[in-house]
Amino acid sequence: MRSHGVPWRELPAEVETYICADVSYPDIPESSIEIPYHARILRQLRNGSVRATAEPQLIAVLRDAALIVCSSSFARVAKQADTLGIQSIGVTRFGAPLTHEDGRQRPVLFASSSVLAEPAMVQSALQRITGEWLLPESEVLPGPLERFMRVNTPYIIITHGAFLGAPAQTVVQHAVSCAQDLGMRSLVLLPSDDTTIRSDAQTFAWHGPLSHQQVIAGAACVVHSGGAGTTHRVLRAGVPGLAIPLKQSDEYWAHRALQVQLTVSVMKPNELTKSLLSDALAHMLTNVSYRYRSRALATQMSGERGVEQMLSVIQPYLGVP
């Protein structure tokens, strides 16, 4: 139901036909979907008649399964699995795992790095921090990104989510302006239909997905919203990050980054000024301790094998040695 860090190779034209639960939707790359379409999907999921129609579809999908591995937020899927007598394993980044209706704990995989995750999350032998679930990247870097990296001057990556609301747009605009004032180039990741930032000599607006870790690794710093995926990718690249969270889950990972000394502060969008952001960025760029710390933790992360860890848990359920 969700990728949890594993990118979807492709999606059908009509994504709605694959949505069987009312609590979430597939992780859709920002370049393949526009905001109006996204909003339409969410409206359908909130519609009671659509949910009623989806229920038989969900049962049909689950009925012949030997094992169900799904997001811990998918209470509907887990409940149906219990009803059908099928074992299920929850997957989450953080938070309280689901339980069965009879109070039994459900097996849970935390698809996050042990470097960033709180060890206290694991409360029983049924729970395991696996590390990120990653697939190999394409070795071919898109031409525009390759040309951008070829320029021998430092750059900052600025990203603030797949769908930029007003607070996120303000953050991005402030960050672009601060990068220019500091004499830095900026690579700005934007949704496909966002035209608020234009490319110029110092700023490169990129509307495609950024799946190449080498681009992140080449940055001097990354300004982002603090989401789980971005926080992990920035750390995995050994790069300092400055998180400005917009929602509760973002705040969690932003504060985790602060606790392991990867960032100078956790800034709030409603209190953000260009002066505060400029000072924070300048500190992150000139204090080499953040990069040293990022690289040290990135080395620890490189030894994690998230997909292999996940498979080692689910294989016994499937009778696979």
C-alpha angles and dihedrals in degrees: 000000000000132000100220092203098330106112119231111243093210140341130214118255091248103051092175092072089066095051110100103161133058098219103070147351136227119286099260118195109246093236094058099056136045127217098253091053091047091051091050091055091051092049090053092050091053091051112101095212091054091051091051090052092047094054096076089045090053092050091048091052094048102039098085097037120122092200135004120213110184143145114291087232090066096090090160093057093046092049092051090049090055091048092051092045093243121143114242133192121202123223123202143150094223142329139077113327120231123257132209118258089255090057097257116140118250119226109258134194117202103212094204138095120273086224091067104023121090109249088216089070089078106079103161144020088262091068127073137176102222104177123242120323104235135174124202115276126235110265092216114090115207111256097243092052092046091053091047092053092046091069107096099226128096121263140194123219114223120193132152110174139303094275114043115211123184096277092049092047090053091052092049094048092049091048093050091050092048092050090053092049090051091051093247130134116234133212106205118198111210138174114262095257099041115110100166092109121051126198118250138151093298102026128061115191109205118192098181129084116278103221096149114100092196090068091055091044090056094057124101091216140347123224108202145146096261097248118162096250096046094043090053094046093049092050092044088056091053093240129136115247134202111207124202102180124208101186141028097265089050090052091053094057094038090056091045088055089050092049092054090047099249097128140031098233147336107252125203118225094221091054097040120122129176090245094054092047093047092052092048093048093048090051093049092048097047101038104079093193090083092056092045090051092046092051093048092053091042088058089055091049092051089070094057117102104195099174092046090049090050092049092049088059100045100039095076089054089056096045091248116142 
